[in-house]
Amino acid sequence: MKKLLFLLLLAGCAPGVDSPGVDSPGSPQPDPTTLTNPSTSTLGNGQPGVVGLAGVDAWDKLAGTEKARIKNWNTLFLHQSVGQDLEEGAKANGVLFEYFGPKDVVDKGAEGKGLRGGIFVDVGRISNGNPSEKMRVFKEAALQSKATLKIAIFKFGYADILDTNRESVKTAYKTFVEELRQQIPGLRFVHVTPPLVYATTADEGNAAKANVGQWMRDTFKSTDVIFDLQAIETNDGACQQANVPRICPDNRASITDPSEVNGVDSDGQGHLGKKASQRISKAFLYAIYQAGK
């Protein structure tokens, strides 16, 4: 009986031919940095809501494996110059947006999937001050990737919204979002409140941009994620003049902190400094994470 027990124990401890143990001397060990976790490329239900200044710390507190998940989510981010600042900041935080140009698709198959970023002047030859054409170009680009696009991020430029067009922009943007929802079922959105400039005169339109930002929060916060760039630029409303919000000096592109791609701002501009971009982009990345977690 003791002999039989001993033989059974030997058989139980010996590594099987078909399924070697992880610590078996003859079996190759997986590299922990390349392990494939299905959850890293699969979107969850997401968490609608507003991501503002607190998103900076929230991103920092995420585990590295959670941060890495967004790199595999097919995302389209079209913008202009402030968007370039956000992309550069994201890159400094280890998250790269691959270039998206005319006729590109988001998912490049064997070349990879993930985050794609492009500027309207490249993708559709559309300059700032023409928001309706930007929406048209984004919609066309999104529909080119209809089968694989998961997250849409459209960002207005600071020259797109003034008192003269703020209501028409709201109407057009809501229609744009609804049409994309209908044509790409399951598409997630990260809405971006329009960037502000430093000057607060009526001609610069900060009041109009703030109005559209509030409308975005009210309209989409229960269904989508809103990246509240305005709240971060103003340090939660601390920077304003005559009750009109404006980008804070420590966030704008300045001599002491110029933009990586846009240099130093004049009062009628609203680019982000290099150091500010790196910090602010953390909240941007967290907003993307919220959309697909």
C-alpha positions, 0 to 999 in steps of 0.5 A: 500500500505504501509503495502504491502511494509513493508511485501515485505521488511520483506520478502526480508531481511529474510534469505532464508532456502536454501541459508543462508547469510554469516552473518546469525547467524545460519549458520556455517562460513567458515574458511578463512585459508581453503577456496578452490580457484580453481586457487590455484591448476590449472596451468595458461599459465606460463611465459617463461624466465630466473629467476636469482638474481632478482627472490629472491626479486620477490618471496618476493613480491608475495602475500601469496596466490600466493606463496601457489599455487605451493604447489598444482602443481604436480612437479618432482625435481630430483637432487643430493647434491646441490638440497638437499641444495635447498630443505632445503632452500625451506623448510625454506621458508615454501615450502616442497618437499615431498620425492620421491623414487624408484617407487614413483609417483608424485600425491599420490591421497588421500595422496596429490599432489604437489612438490616431490623431490628426489636424483638420488642415491636413485631413480636410484642408479646413482652417480655424473659424469654420466649425461646420466644415470641421464637423463634416470632415470628421464625420467623413473620416469616422465613416471611413473607419465605421467597422472598427472605430470605437471612440470619437474625439472632436475638438473645436479650435478657439477661433471657431466659436464667437457670440455670432455663431454659438447657437448655430454651433450647438445645433450643428454639433448635436446633429453631428453627434446624433448622426454618428451615433446612428451610423456607427452603433456603439460609438463612444464620444469624448466631448471637449469643451472649447479652448479659451484664449487670454484676452476677454474682449467680446471679439475674442469670444471667451464668453461664447466658448464658455457658454458652449462648454456649459451646454456640452456638460448639460447635454452630454454628461449623462451619456458620454464623457466630457473632457472639461478643458475649460475647467483645467485651463482656468484652474477651476474658474480661478482665472477670469476678468470681468466675470469672463473666464480665460486661460491662466498664465501658468497654463498658456504658452509663454516665454517661460513655458512655450508650446512644443509646437506653437511657440509663445502666445499673444493675448488672442491665442490659447495654446498650452505650454510644454509643461502645462500640456504634459500635466493637462494631457493626463486628464485628457487621457483619463477622459479616454480611459473613462469612455472605455473602462 
